[in-house]
């Protein structure tokens, strides 16, 4: 028997790569109908911009489900007995693309060092629509590191981070910096892309 919650945990983990989870994620909640809601951000995942055939079943107040994709977000809603079914719908949709395409082999838009660089450099991710830089990393050369570089800082334009030492929520824009107390701090003005 498939454990759909475990599958969703694994899907979430596979999409966490130091940037995505700061701005995007998976939310499971309840409705006052009553019922369940499952919302999954698809931006910067292999499911981004993929077509989803809307599923709507309305047999009664106790037997209904509605799943669709809007604005790069999977949205699933259903009666109190449909949480597993909603996740199953999402799972089967994801797997239909993995089985029938090369998606498994596509590397997500991760920010890694340019292995051909020979000096300090910056790698970044831009918003598809606005061109605004959402995240960047600064890399310093380090011949002792197998990849040849160490991450100096990481900038996040969106999302929040939790500083475990100061117990503060750090809003964006913020910077992950190993020299900062707790490893995260607000971005300095000169670190914010213009």
C-alpha positions in Angstrom: 0.0 0.0 0.0 1.4 3.4 -1.0 2.1 5.8 1.8 1.0 9.1 0.2 2.2 11.3 3.1 5.7 9.8 2.9 5.7 10.3 -0.9 4.8 14.0 -0.4 7.5 14.4 2.2 10.0 13.0 -0.3 8.8 15.2 -3.1 9.1 18.2 -0.8 12.6 17.2 0.3 13.7 16.7 -3.3 12.7 20.3 -4.2 14.4 21.9 -1.2 17.8 23.1 -2.4 18.7 26.1 -0.3 16.4 28.6 -2.2 13.0 27.1 -3.1 11.9 26.3 0.4 12.4 30.0 1.5 9.7 31.3 -0.9 7.7 28.2 -1.8 6.4 25.0 -0.3 3.5 22.7 0.6 0.6 23.7 2.8 -2.0 21.3 4.2 -5.0 22.8 6.0 -8.6 22.3 6.9 -11.8 23.9 5.5 -14.9 24.9 7.4 -17.1 22.9 5.0 -15.6 20.7 6.6 -12.8 19.4 4.4 -9.1 19.4 3.5 -6.9 21.8 1.4 -3.6 20.9 -0.1 -1.6 23.7 -1.9 1.7 22.9 -3.6 3.9 25.6 -5.1 5.2 24.5 -8.5 7.5 27.4 -9.4 11.1 26.3 -9.9 10.1 22.6 -9.8 9.9 20.1 -12.7 6.1 20.6 -12.6 6.3 24.3 -13.4 4.0 25.3 -16.2 2.7 21.7 -16.8 -0.8 21.2 -17.9 -3.2 19.6 -15.4 -6.6 18.3 -16.3 -8.9 19.7 -13.6 -10.6 17.1 -11.5 -14.0 17.9 -10.0 -16.4 15.4 -8.4 -19.4 16.6 -6.4 -21.5 13.6 -5.3 -22.7 15.2 -2.0 -21.6 17.3 0.9 -19.7 14.2 2.2 -18.2 13.1 -1.1 -16.5 15.8 -3.1 -13.0 16.7 -4.5 -11.7 19.5 -6.6 -8.1 19.6 -7.9 -6.7 22.1 -10.3 -3.6 24.2 -11.1 -3.6 28.0 -11.1 -0.7 30.4 -11.2 1.9 27.5 -10.9 0.2 26.2 -7.8 -1.5 22.8 -7.4 -4.7 23.3 -5.4 -6.6 20.3 -4.0 -9.7 20.5 -1.9 -12.0 17.7 -0.7 -14.3 16.4 2.0 -12.9 15.2 5.4 -12.1 11.8 3.9 -10.2 13.0 0.9 -6.8 14.1 2.2 -5.0 11.0 0.9 -7.0 11.1 -2.4 -5.8 14.7 -3.0 -2.2 13.8 -2.4 -2.7 10.7 -4.7 -4.0 12.9 -7.5 -0.9 15.1 -7.2 1.4 12.1 -7.0 0.0 10.5 -10.1 0.2 13.8 -12.0 3.9 14.2 -11.1 4.7 10.6 -11.9 2.9 10.8 -15.3 5.5 13.4 -16.3 8.4 11.6 -14.8 7.6 8.4 -16.6 6.7 9.9 -20.0 9.5 12.5 -20.3 13.0 13.4 -19.6 12.1 15.4 -16.5 13.9 13.2 -14.1 17.1 14.0 -15.8 16.6 17.8 -15.9 18.5 19.6 -13.2 16.4 22.2 -11.5 17.5 25.8 -11.5 19.8 25.3 -8.6 22.5 27.9 -7.8 25.8 26.2 -7.9 29.3 27.5 -8.6 30.5 27.9 -12.1 33.1 25.1 -12.2 34.9 26.8 -15.1 35.5 30.0 -13.1 38.9 30.7 -11.7 38.1 33.4 -9.3 35.4 34.8 -6.9 32.0 34.9 -8.8 28.3 35.3 -8.3 25.5 33.0 -9.5 21.8 34.0 -9.4 18.2 33.1 -10.2 15.9 35.7 -11.7 12.1 35.9 -11.7 10.8 34.7 -15.1 8.3 37.6 -15.4 10.0 40.6 -13.8 13.7 39.9 -14.3 14.2 40.7 -10.7 17.0 38.8 -9.0 15.4 36.5 -6.4 18.5 34.7 -5.0 22.2 34.8 -5.5 25.3 33.1 -4.1 28.8 34.5 -3.9 31.5 31.8 -4.3 35.2 32.1 -3.4 37.8 29.7 -4.8 38.9 26.9 -2.5 41.2 24.2 -4.0 40.5 22.0 -0.9 36.8 21.9 -1.7 36.0 19.1 -4.2 33.9 21.5 -6.3 36.7 24.1 -6.1 34.6 26.8 -4.4 33.1 27.7 -1.0 29.9 29.6 -0.7 30.6 32.9 1.0 27.0 34.3 1.2 23.5 33.6 -0.1 21.0 36.3 -0.7 17.2 35.8 -0.6 14.9 38.5 -1.9 11.7 36.7 -0.8 10.7 34.5 2.0 11.8 34.5 5.7 14.4 32.7 7.6 14.7 31.8 11.3 17.8 32.7 13.2 18.3 29.9 15.7 20.7 31.8 17.9 18.8 35.1 18.3 15.4 33.3 17.9 14.3 36.0 15.4 12.4 35.7 12.2 14.5 37.5 9.6 12.4 38.9 6.8 13.6 39.4 3.2 15.8 40.6 1.8 18.2 38.6 4.0 21.6 37.0 3.7 22.9 33.7 4.9 26.3 34.5 6.1 28.5 32.2 8.2 30.2 35.2 9.8 26.8 36.5 11.1 25.5 35.5 14.5 23.2 32.6 13.9 24.2 32.4 10.2 21.5 34.8 8.9 21.0 38.5 8.9 19.2 41.3 7.1 20.8 42.2 3.8 22.9 45.4 3.7 21.8 48.0 1.2 24.8 47.3 -1.0 23.9 43.6 -1.1 20.4 44.2 -2.6 20.4 44.0 -6.4 19.2 47.2 -8.0 
